[in-house]
Amino acid sequence: MIQLLPQDEALFPDSTSPADAVNYINSYIEKHSCEKMSIDISFMNILDACYVSTLCSTKHYIKYPKGKISWKVSSKLVKEFNKDLELGNSIYNL
């Protein structure tokens, strides 16, 4: 099934489990053309959001080195945590 997202729509992982969320987002990145995308993980706690955003940003960077992911998170601490690991493709919004 192909899912088309308008550019102003955010992708919501269908699970609160961080491992399931990573699998869902990475699968979406593999199957769709999504050089620029938005993902809402604001429902996750700080550690889970850091885990998910780091792994998925890496996957996205491998496929789209010039792409961008806009992450909707619940705390600016997620951005601070990932600052040293930054690949240059992540934007964090509260």
Backbone as numpy.savetxt, mean C-alpha at the origin, in Angstrom:
# Nx Ny Nz CAx CAy CAz Cx Cy Cz
-11.18 -12.09 -12.76 -12.02 -10.91 -12.76 -11.14 -9.67 -12.76
-11.45 -8.73 -13.59 -10.71 -7.47 -13.64 -11.46 -6.44 -12.83
-10.72 -5.76 -11.95 -11.31 -4.71 -11.14 -10.68 -3.40 -11.56
-11.49 -2.47 -12.04 -10.99 -1.17 -12.43 -11.30 -0.18 -11.33
-10.29 0.55 -10.91 -10.47 1.55 -9.87 -10.30 2.93 -10.47
-11.28 3.80 -10.31 -11.05 5.19 -10.71 -9.88 5.75 -9.91
-9.20 6.74 -10.45 -8.00 7.23 -9.80 -8.25 7.79 -8.41
-9.47 8.23 -8.11 -9.75 8.79 -6.80 -10.27 7.75 -5.81
-10.35 6.50 -6.22 -10.81 5.42 -5.36 -9.62 4.74 -4.70
-9.82 4.30 -3.47 -8.76 3.61 -2.74 -9.04 2.11 -2.70
-7.99 1.33 -2.72 -8.10 -0.12 -2.57 -8.13 -0.43 -1.08
-9.09 -1.25 -0.67 -9.21 -1.67 0.73 -8.90 -3.16 0.81
-7.89 -3.55 1.58 -7.66 -4.99 1.76 -8.89 -5.64 2.39
-9.19 -6.85 1.98 -10.40 -7.52 2.45 -10.19 -8.30 3.75
-9.11 -8.02 4.48 -8.83 -8.73 5.72 -8.11 -7.82 6.70
-8.32 -8.05 7.98 -7.60 -7.30 9.00 -6.28 -7.97 9.34
-6.07 -9.18 8.86 -4.81 -9.88 9.07 -3.74 -9.25 8.18
-2.60 -8.83 8.75 -1.58 -8.20 7.91 -1.05 -9.12 6.81
-0.86 -10.39 7.09 -0.36 -11.32 6.07 -1.37 -11.46 4.92
-2.65 -11.54 5.26 -3.68 -11.63 4.23 -3.76 -10.33 3.43
-3.61 -9.21 4.10 -3.64 -7.91 3.42 -2.48 -7.79 2.44
-1.29 -8.22 2.84 -0.12 -8.19 1.96 -0.38 -9.07 0.74
-0.91 -10.26 0.95 -1.21 -11.16 -0.17 -2.24 -10.54 -1.12
-3.27 -9.93 -0.56 -4.32 -9.30 -1.36 -3.76 -8.15 -2.20
-3.01 -7.26 -1.57 -2.46 -6.10 -2.28 -1.42 -6.53 -3.31
-0.53 -7.43 -2.94 0.49 -7.90 -3.88 -0.14 -8.62 -5.07
-1.19 -9.37 -4.83 -1.91 -10.03 -5.91 -2.53 -8.99 -6.85
-3.09 -7.95 -6.27 -3.68 -6.87 -7.07 -2.59 -6.20 -7.93
-1.43 -5.94 -7.34 -0.33 -5.31 -8.07 0.12 -6.20 -9.24
0.18 -7.51 -9.01 0.58 -8.45 -10.06 -0.41 -8.50 -11.22
-1.70 -8.45 -10.91 -2.73 -8.69 -11.92 -3.21 -7.45 -12.65
-2.97 -6.26 -12.10 -3.53 -5.04 -12.68 -2.45 -4.03 -13.03
-2.80 -3.16 -13.93 -1.93 -2.03 -14.25 -2.24 -0.94 -13.24
-1.30 -0.69 -12.35 -1.56 0.23 -11.23 -0.31 1.02 -10.87
0.24 1.73 -11.85 1.46 2.49 -11.58 1.22 3.54 -10.49
0.03 4.11 -10.47 -0.36 5.03 -9.40 -1.59 4.45 -8.73
-1.52 4.29 -7.43 -2.65 3.70 -6.72 -2.76 4.25 -5.31
-3.95 4.11 -4.74 -4.21 4.51 -3.36 -4.68 3.29 -2.59
-4.18 3.16 -1.37 -4.55 2.02 -0.52 -4.89 2.55 0.86
-6.04 2.14 1.37 -6.50 2.57 2.69 -6.26 1.45 3.70
-5.31 1.68 4.60 -5.06 0.73 5.69 -5.20 1.45 7.03
-6.04 2.47 7.05 -6.22 3.28 8.27 -6.87 2.49 9.40
-7.46 1.36 9.10 -8.09 0.53 10.13 -7.07 -0.34 10.87
-5.82 -0.39 10.38 -4.79 -1.25 10.99 -4.04 -0.50 12.08
-3.51 -1.27 13.04 -2.67 -0.64 14.06 -1.33 -0.27 13.43
-0.52 0.46 14.17 0.73 1.02 13.63 1.68 -0.07 13.13
1.90 -1.11 13.91 2.84 -2.16 13.50 2.37 -2.90 12.26
1.08 -3.23 12.22 0.55 -3.92 11.03 0.62 -3.03 9.80
0.32 -1.75 9.96 0.38 -0.81 8.83 1.81 -0.66 8.33
2.79 -0.63 9.22 4.19 -0.56 8.82 4.59 -1.80 8.02
4.19 -2.95 8.52 4.49 -4.22 7.86 3.90 -4.27 6.44
2.62 -3.95 6.35 1.91 -4.03 5.07 2.48 -3.01 4.08
2.65 -1.78 4.52 3.11 -0.74 3.59 4.54 -0.99 3.12
5.39 -1.51 3.99 6.78 -1.78 3.59 6.84 -2.90 2.56
6.17 -4.01 2.82 6.24 -5.14 1.89 5.56 -4.83 0.56
4.42 -4.17 0.61 3.69 -3.88 -0.63 4.35 -2.77 -1.43
4.95 -1.80 -0.76 5.68 -0.75 -1.47 6.87 -1.35 -2.21
7.52 -2.32 -1.59 8.64 -3.00 -2.24 8.19 -3.74 -3.49
7.09 -4.48 -3.37 6.54 -5.22 -4.51 6.17 -4.26 -5.64
5.52 -3.15 -5.28 5.10 -2.16 -6.26 6.32 -1.52 -6.93
7.36 -1.23 -6.17 8.56 -0.61 -6.72 9.26 -1.54 -7.71
9.25 -2.82 -7.43 9.87 -3.78 -8.35 9.16 -3.77 -9.70
7.84 -3.68 -9.69 7.07 -3.67 -10.94 7.04 -2.29 -11.58
6.94 -1.23 -10.76 6.83 0.14 -11.26 7.85 1.04 -10.55
9.10 1.06 -10.98 10.11 1.88 -10.29 9.78 3.37 -10.25
8.99 3.85 -11.19 8.61 5.27 -11.20 7.18 5.49 -10.70
6.55 4.45 -10.19 5.17 4.52 -9.73 5.05 5.16 -8.35
3.82 5.37 -7.92 3.53 5.96 -6.61 2.37 5.23 -5.95
2.48 5.05 -4.64 1.38 4.53 -3.83 1.05 5.56 -2.77
-0.20 5.91 -2.71 -0.67 6.81 -1.66 -1.33 5.94 -0.58
-0.71 5.92 0.60 -1.21 5.11 1.72 -2.04 5.99 2.64
-3.25 5.56 2.95 -4.05 6.23 3.97 -3.84 5.44 5.26
-3.22 6.09 6.25 -2.88 5.44 7.51 -3.48 6.23 8.67
-3.48 5.63 9.84 -4.10 6.26 11.00 -3.14 7.09 11.83
-1.83 7.01 11.54 -0.85 7.72 12.36 0.36 8.11 11.53
0.92 9.29 11.84 2.13 9.71 11.15 3.34 8.87 11.57
3.18 8.07 12.62 4.26 7.20 13.06 4.61 6.14 12.02
3.64 5.77 11.19 3.90 4.80 10.12 4.92 5.39 9.15
4.75 6.65 8.78 5.70 7.32 7.89 7.07 7.40 8.54
7.11 7.76 9.81 8.39 7.87 10.51 9.10 6.51 10.59
8.35 5.46 10.84 8.92 4.11 10.94 9.56 3.70 9.61
8.87 4.01 8.52 9.33 3.57 7.19 10.28 4.56 6.52
10.59 5.66 7.18 11.41 6.70 6.55 12.76 6.16 6.07
13.44 5.38 6.88 14.76 4.87 6.50 14.68 3.78 5.44
13.54 3.17 5.27 13.35 2.12 4.28 12.74 2.64 2.99
12.49 3.91 2.92 11.74 4.54 1.82 12.33 4.20 0.45
11.47 3.75 -0.43 11.87 3.45 -1.80 11.60 4.62 -2.74
10.93 5.62 -2.26 10.61 6.78 -3.09 9.27 6.68 -3.77
8.52 5.63 -3.50 7.23 5.48 -4.17 6.04 5.59 -3.22
6.28 5.86 -1.95 5.19 5.89 -0.97 4.89 7.29 -0.49
3.60 7.60 -0.42 3.11 8.85 0.13 2.15 8.47 1.24
2.33 9.04 2.43 1.48 8.68 3.56 0.55 9.84 3.88
-0.74 9.54 3.96 -1.78 10.52 4.30 -2.54 10.07 5.52
-2.93 11.03 6.33 -3.75 10.72 7.50 -5.21 10.85 7.17
